């Protein structure tokens, strides 16, 4: 049942992104920013936390989940280090994911052969 919940919630998030790409003139970069920002806002108002508890990876893996991690890290940073924690907490919470993206992106750039878009 956990897999089904994760699949449905993650799929709904992806469908929203696809609808935005198909029906608006927003670029993928704009949609990325919208999704991450919406994750931060929904976490700040207490809506995204129940979604994470319900769907787990289905809600934490897509882009709003990154916003959730940034927001939770900033909140924990403020509790731990005061005002400076608002700036450092989000980075500490997401450092592993960012480092992984950089490392795997570099590996793929070395291994694969780039092709031009026609």
Protein Blocks (a to p, Z undefined) as FASTA:
>chain_A
ZZmmmmmmmmmmmmmmmmmmmmmccdfklmmmmmmmmmmmmmmnommmmmmmmnmmmmmm
mmmlmmmmmmmmmmmmmmmnommlmmmmmmmmmmmmmmmmmmmmmmmmmmpccdddZZ
